[in-house]
Amino acid sequence: MPRTVWLLVVARGVNRLGAFSLPFLTVLISTDFGAGVTTAGLLSAAFGLATIPSRLAGGRLASRLGRRRTIVLGLTGCAGAQLGIAAAGSLAAVAVFAVLLGLVFELYEPPSQALIADAVGPSERVRAYGLFNAALAAGGTGAGLVAAALGRWDLRWLFVVDAVTCLLCALILRIALPADHADHADRTDHTGLSGEATPSDDAGRAERAEAVHPWRDRALRAMFLSGTLFALVTTQITMGLPLTLARHGLEPADAGLLFTASAVTVVAAQPALRLRRLAELSDSAAIALGHVLLAAGLAGYAAASTMTAFLAATVLWSLGDVLVLGRVLTVVADLAPPGGADRYLAAYGISWGVATVAAPVTCTQLLQHVGVGALWAGTAGLCLVLAAAQLRVVEPLLRAPGVPVA
């Protein structure tokens, strides 16, 4: 892999080491400020709503300010907002900082994903995005232990640790990534080309970026709809697992141990992606198989009542996550025209913002009105629907994507 990919992989792992505060935001609101489950869910949804313009801004700022500047801006902004949540003395202050966190939370994603797409050839993108996701998981192995330990002491320290790792990640990338005006150097590692970008190069890239209209692409719209439901499933897991453990009389902070088990599974499963039978699967077939494994794991949550049962179900759905995550980013990057990766990935990434808005509400309401079993059984059923839709609806559009129309 090119140097740029490894830099992003290492920095992402460092950042992920402290990034287990958000699943406990609803718990913090409920325990420290006495808010009800509905209020906690609405405040978490407000954070998610703020991430939608953040993702779009990340794509635009990357093409205007530069990718490195946008990444550093997003990470330092996250650190400030996280420290604000940790120090907040009232529910209103938590709400303000949660929204501010959402507004900077997704600035990092479009430029970092686009840097990976540009740094490797199309045939290597699945592997590169697999490494990127493995870095998240590797950092998550330590993060889950941090969450389990600090969560028993004081949930606010989770946000402090997250802020520190954001600043460390920003420092690493600010020093190590090539300057924005010389972004062609990023591609030297795999193309053998070198040299600084000229002003005309920069103008050409900016002009191409302005001409990109992702929402006119029918294939991208199909991936976005599917991706939004997948993101809803993933976000409901992170939001709902601590609350589910509490309903079973288990320690909510032990969700950190389950998240660690998930991370270990993702890292350990990376070599399996290079097995010929898996590597030869089409993107849609691999994504559909991943959704089926997710469904099986979440059905296990519906029946689980002990940590052993929760652990087995976690390993199963994590294997599905491995298959889905690397493939979807590869598909979106391949759909983008030259100069359009930032905008396409930013547009697709809104799916996570929509899910972050919806998941706290759907998760808490389902828990409150129909119970734990129905929450996870319904989420498993949604995964099966996604598997069928990927093969029957999305795949035909990917095989013959329509030309974007005005």
N, C-alpha and C positions, 0 to 999 in steps of 0.2 A: 504493500500500500504506500502511496505517496506520503511525504512528510506532513502535509496539511491534514490529511485524514488522521494520522496518528496523534497530532497535536490536539485535534478536536476530540478524539477518543479519550485521551488522557485527561484533558480539561473537563470533559463531560463526566468522567468517573469521579473526579474530585468534587465537582459541583453536586453530583448525586449523593455523595456521602452524607450531606446534611439535609437532603431534600425529602425528609419524611415528616415535615411539620404539617403540610396541608391536609392529609387525611385526618389529622387530629384537631383541625380548626373548629369543627362543629362540637367536638368534645370539650375544647377549651371554652367556647362560648357558653356551653351548658353548665359546666362545672364551676368555672371561676366567676361567672356573672349571673348564674341562675336562670338563664333564658330557656324557654321551652324548646322542644325538638323542632317545632315548626319555625320558630324564630331563627334558630341556628341554621336550619336548612335554607331559609331565605337569604341570610347574610352570606352563606357560602355561594348561593346562586348569584348574588350581586358581584362577588369576586369573579365568577365565571363569565358573567355578562361583560365585565370590563376587559376580559382577555380577548374578546372578538375584535374590537378596534386595535388592540395591541398587536395581534397577529398581522392584520392588514398593514399597520404602521411599520412592522418589521420588514415586510416586503418592500414597501416604498422607501423607507430610510436606507435600506441596503443598496438600492440603486441610486440614491441621491447623495447620502453621506459616505457610503462605503460599508462593506460588510464588517470589517474589524471594528470600526467606530460604533456601529449599531449593536454588535455583540457586547462590547464593553459597556455601552450605555444601558442596555437591558439588565445586565448582571449587577451593576452597581445600584441601579434603581431598585432591583429586587432586594438587595441587601438592606437598603435604607428602610423600605416598607416592612420587611421582616423584623427589624429592630424596633420599629414603631409598634407592631403588634405585640412584641414581647414586653414593651414598656407601658402599654396602654393601661390606663386606670379606670376606664369605663367602657361600657358596651358600645357607645357612640364612637369612641376613639378607635376601637377594634374595627368597627364597620368602615370608618374612613380609611384606615391603613389597609384593610382588606381590598377595598376598591382600588386604591393606589397601587397595591401589589399586582392586581389584575391588569392594570393599564401598562405595566412594564414587563409583565411576566412572560409574554410570548415574543418580545422583540428579538430574542436570541435565536429562535427556531428557524425562521426562513433563511437568514444569511448562513447559518451553520450548515443546514441541510443542502443549500445551494452550493456552498463551497465543496462539499463532498461530491455532489453531482458533477461539478466541473473538474474535480481533481482526478477522477477515474473515468475509464471508458464505460460504455453501456453494459458490457459483459461483466464488469466487476462491481456494478452498483449494488447488487444483492449482497455480495460479500462485504462491501464497505458499510452499507447500512446495517448489516448484521453485526459488524464490529462496533458500530456506534451504539446499537441497542445493547450489546453485551457489556459495553462500558457503563451504561446506565445500570445494568443488573449487577455488575461487579461492585460499583459504588453502593448499590442498594443492599448488598450483603452486610456491609458495615453499617449502613444507615438504619436497617431494621434493628440491629443490636443497640444502636444509639437511641432509637425511639423507645425500645423496650426498657432500657436502663433509665434514661432521663424522664420518660413518661411517668414512671413510678414516683419520681421525685417532684418534678414541676414541669408541666407541659410547655411553659413559656421558654424553657431552655432549648427546646427543639427549634424554635424560631431563631434563637441566637446562633445556634450551630449552623443553621441553614444560611444565615446572613454571612457568617465567616467564610463558609465554603464558596458562596457566590463571589465574594471579594477575591478569594484566592484564585478562583477560576478566571475572573476578569484579568487579574494580574498576569497569569500565565499566558493568556491569549494576546493581551496587549503587547507583551514582550516578544512572543514567539511567532505570531502570525505575520505574514508580509504586510507591508503598508498598503493601504487601500488603492493608492494611485499606481501600484505595481502588481495588481492582482493577477496579471498574466504569469508572473513567476510561480504562482501556485501550481501551474500545470506542467512546470519543468520536469517534475519527477517522473511523469509517465509519457510525456510527449518528446522529451529531449530538446525542447525549445527553450530559449531564454531571452532575456531582454526586457527592458522597461516598456510599459504601455505609453504611447504617445498621447498628446491631447486629442488627436483625431480618433484614436482608439476609444478613449473615454467618452467622447461625444457620440461615437457610433453605438457603444453599449447603452448609453442613456437613451438614445433615440429608439433602439430596439426594445428596451424595457418599457418605454412609454407606449409603444405600439401593441404590447401584449394585452389581450383581453381574455383572461382565463374563463370567465363565465359564459363565453360564447361557444366553448368546447363541450359538446354533449358527453363525450367520454369522461371528461373531468367532472361534469355535474353528476354523472352516475357514480363515480368514485367518491364524490363528496357525500352524497346521500348514504351510501353504504358505510363510508368512513365515520359519519356522524353517529350512526347506530352502534358501530363497533366502539367508538369513543365513549358512548353512553354506557355500554357494558363495562368497559375498563374503569371508568370513573365511578360507577356504582360499586364496583369491587372495593376500590380504595376508600370510598365514603362509607359503604355499608358494613365492611368487615369488622371494624372496631365496635360499631353499634350492635352487630349480630352477636359478637362474643359476649357483650354485656347482657343481652337478652338471655343468653344461656348460662348466666352466672359465672362467666369466665372473666379474666382480667382484660379490659379493652386494650391496654398497652401491649398485650401479647400478639396483637395484630402485627406488630413490628417483627416478631419472630416468624410469622407466616409470610410476610413480605420478604424477609431474608431468605426463606426457603424458596420462594418464587424466583428471587434473583439468582440463587445458586443453580436452580434448574435451568434458567435461561443461559447462564454461562456454560454449564456442563453440556447443554444441548447444541452449542455452536458447531462442533465438529460434525454432528449428524446432518447439518445442512449441506455438507459437501458429498454426502452419499449419493451415488448416481441416481437411485430411484427418486430421491427427493429433488435433486438438482435438475432432473429432466422434466419434472412436473411443470406445466404451464403456470403462469402467475395466478390465474384464477383458480386452477385446481389446488394449488398450494394454499391459497387464501381460504378456499372453501373447507379444506381439510382442517385448517387451523380453527375455523369457526365451530366445526364439529367437536374438536377436542375441548374448546372453551365450553361448549354446551355440556359435555360430559362432566367437566370439573365443577361447574356451577350447579348442576343437578346434585352433585355430591354435597355441596354446601346446604342444599335444601334438606338433606337427610341427616347432616352431621350434628352431633351434640357434644363431642369430645375433641380435644386438641389433636389427637391422632387422626381422627376422621377429617378434620379441617385441613391438616397437613397433607393428607393423600389427595384431597380435592384440589388443593393449591398447586401441587406438582402437576396435576393433569391439565388444569387450564393454562398453566404457564407454558407448557409445551405448545399449546395452540397459539399463545401469544408470540412465541418464537417464529412460527410459520407466517403469521399475518404481518407483523410490524416491518420486517425487512422488505417484504414484497410490495406493500402498498406504496411506500416512499419511492421505490424503484419505478413502479408503474407511473406515478405522477411525474417524476423527473423525466421519464422517457416521453411522456405526452407533451412536455413543454417544448416550444420552438426555441431556436437559438436566442440567448439573451433573456429568456422568459422563466428560467427556473425559480428565481426568487418569487415572482408573482404567482406562479402555479402552486408552489409549495405553501405560500402564504394563504392562497385561496383555499386549498385543501385543508390546511391547518385550522381554519375557522371551525371545522367540525369538532375539534376539541373544546373550543370556547363554548359552542352551543351545548355540548354534552356537560361541560362544567356548570352551566346555568341550570340545565334540566336535572342532572343526577341528584343534587342535594334535595330537590323537591320531590322527585319521583321516589327516591330511596327512602326518605323519611316518611312520606305519606303511605307508601306501601307497607313499611314496617309498622306504622301506627294503626292502619286500618285492616290489613289482611295478614300480617305476620311474617315471620322470617321465612317459612317454607315457601309461601307464595311469591315472595320477592325473588328468591333465587330460582325457583322453578320457572317463573315467567321470564327471567333474564336468560335462562338456558334455552327456552323456546325461541326467544328472539335470535339467539345465535344460530339455531337451526334454520330459521327463515333467512338469515343473512347468507348462510352457506348455499341455499337453493338459489337465492337472487343473484349471487356472484356468478353462478354457472349459467343461469337462464336469461338474465337481463344484462348484467355488466359485461360479461365476456364477449357477446356479439359486438358491443360498442368498442371494446378494446381491439378486437380483430380488425374492424373497419371503422376507425374513429371518423366522425364527420368533420369536415372542414369548418372551422369557426366562421360563423356568419354574422353579418352586421345586424 
